[in-house]
Amino acid sequence: MSATLPTNEIPDDADALRVRAVLSAPVERVWDFVTEPGWFINDGQWRDHRVQTPSPGRHLVIDPVYGEFEFDDVEVVPLVRYVSKGAHTGGDTAAPATITSFELTEVEGGTELIITETGFAGLGLGEADTRAAIDANVGAWVRELDLAGRQLS
């Protein structure tokens, strides 16, 4: 991962966050990693999940610690961009969800990965709770970028 810790590049946005890092791996390896449904459901340590694909483009990830999450592919541009909509469902497939975009660019020394998550305003939280959710997810994505860097090096 890059030498500097990522921060939210759009801190004043009331609906979205964006973080980025350069990973020391070729774009193909990063693509395979970020398109694994639910790779980021963990506590900063890699853990295998059960993944079911009940229909093309829909994935149910079952984590032994955090429960069930459902993800729908929104956009798939191989080796460039993967966008998914997902939520912790607890079994409720109609739960509000955010949309996460993983954009990959080949750069000297590896692959730049830009993660953008949007849709916080639609979660039905108040303004303060929405801000807290964005801030918490920035911290979570920083941990996940660190994990990705360790897994891919």
Contacts in CASP RR format, 6 or more apart in sequence:
PFRMAT RR
TARGET T0000
AUTHOR 0000-0000-0000
METHOD contacts of the structure
MODEL  1
MSATLPTNEIPDDADALRVRAVLSAPVERVWDFVTEPGWFINDGQWRDHR
VQTPSPGRHLVIDPVYGEFEFDDVEVVPLVRYVSKGAHTGGDTAAPATIT
SFELTEVEGGTELIITETGFAGLGLGEADTRAAIDANVGAWVRELDLAGR
QLS
1 21 0 8 1.000
1 22 0 8 1.000
1 23 0 8 1.000
1 24 0 8 1.000
1 145 0 8 1.000
1 146 0 8 1.000
1 148 0 8 1.000
1 149 0 8 1.000
2 21 0 8 1.000
2 22 0 8 1.000
5 142 0 8 1.000
6 19 0 8 1.000
6 20 0 8 1.000
6 21 0 8 1.000
6 141 0 8 1.000
6 142 0 8 1.000
6 145 0 8 1.000
7 19 0 8 1.000
7 138 0 8 1.000
7 142 0 8 1.000
8 17 0 8 1.000
8 18 0 8 1.000
8 19 0 8 1.000
8 134 0 8 1.000
8 135 0 8 1.000
8 138 0 8 1.000
9 18 0 8 1.000
9 19 0 8 1.000
9 20 0 8 1.000
10 16 0 8 1.000
10 17 0 8 1.000
10 18 0 8 1.000
13 134 0 8 1.000
14 120 0 8 1.000
14 121 0 8 1.000
14 127 0 8 1.000
14 130 0 8 1.000
14 131 0 8 1.000
14 134 0 8 1.000
15 118 0 8 1.000
15 119 0 8 1.000
15 120 0 8 1.000
15 121 0 8 1.000
15 122 0 8 1.000
15 130 0 8 1.000
16 116 0 8 1.000
16 117 0 8 1.000
16 118 0 8 1.000
16 119 0 8 1.000
16 120 0 8 1.000
16 134 0 8 1.000
17 116 0 8 1.000
17 117 0 8 1.000
17 120 0 8 1.000
17 134 0 8 1.000
17 137 0 8 1.000
17 138 0 8 1.000
17 141 0 8 1.000
18 114 0 8 1.000
18 115 0 8 1.000
18 116 0 8 1.000
18 117 0 8 1.000
19 114 0 8 1.000
19 115 0 8 1.000
19 138 0 8 1.000
19 141 0 8 1.000
19 142 0 8 1.000
19 145 0 8 1.000
20 112 0 8 1.000
20 113 0 8 1.000
20 114 0 8 1.000
20 115 0 8 1.000
21 112 0 8 1.000
21 113 0 8 1.000
21 145 0 8 1.000
21 148 0 8 1.000
21 149 0 8 1.000
22 107 0 8 1.000
22 109 0 8 1.000
22 110 0 8 1.000
22 111 0 8 1.000
22 112 0 8 1.000
22 113 0 8 1.000
23 30 0 8 1.000
23 110 0 8 1.000
23 111 0 8 1.000
23 112 0 8 1.000
23 113 0 8 1.000
23 145 0 8 1.000
23 148 0 8 1.000
23 149 0 8 1.000
23 152 0 8 1.000
23 153 0 8 1.000
24 109 0 8 1.000
24 110 0 8 1.000
24 149 0 8 1.000
24 152 0 8 1.000
24 153 0 8 1.000
25 33 0 8 1.000
25 110 0 8 1.000
25 111 0 8 1.000
25 149 0 8 1.000
25 152 0 8 1.000
25 153 0 8 1.000
26 106 0 8 1.000
26 110 0 8 1.000
26 111 0 8 1.000
27 79 0 8 1.000
27 104 0 8 1.000
27 105 0 8 1.000
27 106 0 8 1.000
27 110 0 8 1.000
27 111 0 8 1.000
28 79 0 8 1.000
29 111 0 8 1.000
29 152 0 8 1.000
30 104 0 8 1.000
30 111 0 8 1.000
30 113 0 8 1.000
30 148 0 8 1.000
30 152 0 8 1.000
31 78 0 8 1.000
31 79 0 8 1.000
31 82 0 8 1.000
31 104 0 8 1.000
33 39 0 8 1.000
33 148 0 8 1.000
33 151 0 8 1.000
33 152 0 8 1.000
34 82 0 8 1.000
34 102 0 8 1.000
34 104 0 8 1.000
34 113 0 8 1.000
34 148 0 8 1.000
35 76 0 8 1.000
35 82 0 8 1.000
35 102 0 8 1.000
36 51 0 8 1.000
37 49 0 8 1.000
37 51 0 8 1.000
37 53 0 8 1.000
37 59 0 8 1.000
37 61 0 8 1.000
37 71 0 8 1.000
37 84 0 8 1.000
38 49 0 8 1.000
38 51 0 8 1.000
38 59 0 8 1.000
38 61 0 8 1.000
38 63 0 8 1.000
38 69 0 8 1.000
38 71 0 8 1.000
39 144 0 8 1.000
39 148 0 8 1.000
40 140 0 8 1.000
40 141 0 8 1.000
40 144 0 8 1.000
40 147 0 8 1.000
41 47 0 8 1.000
41 49 0 8 1.000
41 61 0 8 1.000
41 63 0 8 1.000
41 66 0 8 1.000
41 69 0 8 1.000
42 63 0 8 1.000
42 65 0 8 1.000
42 144 0 8 1.000
42 147 0 8 1.000
43 65 0 8 1.000
44 143 0 8 1.000
44 144 0 8 1.000
44 146 0 8 1.000
44 147 0 8 1.000
45 147 0 8 1.000
46 147 0 8 1.000
46 150 0 8 1.000
46 151 0 8 1.000
47 63 0 8 1.000
47 64 0 8 1.000
47 65 0 8 1.000
49 61 0 8 1.000
49 62 0 8 1.000
49 63 0 8 1.000
49 64 0 8 1.000
50 61 0 8 1.000
50 62 0 8 1.000
51 59 0 8 1.000
51 60 0 8 1.000
51 61 0 8 1.000
51 62 0 8 1.000
52 59 0 8 1.000
52 60 0 8 1.000
52 62 0 8 1.000
53 59 0 8 1.000
53 60 0 8 1.000
54 60 0 8 1.000
57 72 0 8 1.000
57 73 0 8 1.000
58 70 0 8 1.000
58 71 0 8 1.000
58 72 0 8 1.000
58 73 0 8 1.000
59 70 0 8 1.000
59 71 0 8 1.000
59 72 0 8 1.000
59 73 0 8 1.000
60 68 0 8 1.000
60 69 0 8 1.000
60 70 0 8 1.000
60 71 0 8 1.000
61 68 0 8 1.000
61 69 0 8 1.000
61 70 0 8 1.000
61 71 0 8 1.000
62 68 0 8 1.000
63 69 0 8 1.000
66 88 0 8 1.000
67 88 0 8 1.000
67 90 0 8 1.000
68 88 0 8 1.000
68 89 0 8 1.000
68 90 0 8 1.000
68 91 0 8 1.000
69 86 0 8 1.000
69 87 0 8 1.000
69 88 0 8 1.000
69 89 0 8 1.000
70 86 0 8 1.000
70 87 0 8 1.000
70 89 0 8 1.000
70 93 0 8 1.000
70 95 0 8 1.000
70 97 0 8 1.000
71 84 0 8 1.000
71 85 0 8 1.000
71 86 0 8 1.000
72 84 0 8 1.000
72 85 0 8 1.000
72 86 0 8 1.000
73 82 0 8 1.000
73 83 0 8 1.000
73 84 0 8 1.000
74 83 0 8 1.000
74 84 0 8 1.000
74 85 0 8 1.000
74 99 0 8 1.000
75 81 0 8 1.000
75 82 0 8 1.000
75 83 0 8 1.000
75 101 0 8 1.000
76 82 0 8 1.000
76 83 0 8 1.000
79 104 0 8 1.000
80 103 0 8 1.000
80 104 0 8 1.000
81 101 0 8 1.000
81 102 0 8 1.000
81 103 0 8 1.000
81 104 0 8 1.000
82 101 0 8 1.000
82 102 0 8 1.000
83 99 0 8 1.000
83 100 0 8 1.000
83 101 0 8 1.000
83 102 0 8 1.000
84 99 0 8 1.000
84 100 0 8 1.000
85 97 0 8 1.000
85 98 0 8 1.000
85 99 0 8 1.000
85 100 0 8 1.000
86 97 0 8 1.000
86 98 0 8 1.000
86 99 0 8 1.000
86 100 0 8 1.000
87 95 0 8 1.000
87 96 0 8 1.000
87 97 0 8 1.000
87 98 0 8 1.000
88 95 0 8 1.000
89 95 0 8 1.000
96 122 0 8 1.000
96 123 0 8 1.000
96 124 0 8 1.000
97 119 0 8 1.000
98 117 0 8 1.000
98 118 0 8 1.000
98 119 0 8 1.000
98 120 0 8 1.000
98 123 0 8 1.000
98 137 0 8 1.000
99 117 0 8 1.000
99 118 0 8 1.000
99 119 0 8 1.000
100 115 0 8 1.000
100 116 0 8 1.000
100 117 0 8 1.000
101 114 0 8 1.000
101 115 0 8 1.000
101 116 0 8 1.000
101 117 0 8 1.000
101 118 0 8 1.000
102 113 0 8 1.000
102 114 0 8 1.000
102 115 0 8 1.000
103 113 0 8 1.000
103 114 0 8 1.000
103 115 0 8 1.000
103 116 0 8 1.000
104 111 0 8 1.000
104 112 0 8 1.000
104 113 0 8 1.000
104 114 0 8 1.000
105 111 0 8 1.000
105 112 0 8 1.000
105 114 0 8 1.000
106 112 0 8 1.000
113 145 0 8 1.000
113 148 0 8 1.000
115 141 0 8 1.000
115 144 0 8 1.000
115 145 0 8 1.000
117 137 0 8 1.000
117 141 0 8 1.000
120 130 0 8 1.000
120 133 0 8 1.000
120 134 0 8 1.000
120 137 0 8 1.000
121 130 0 8 1.000
123 130 0 8 1.000
123 133 0 8 1.000
124 130 0 8 1.000
125 133 0 8 1.000
END
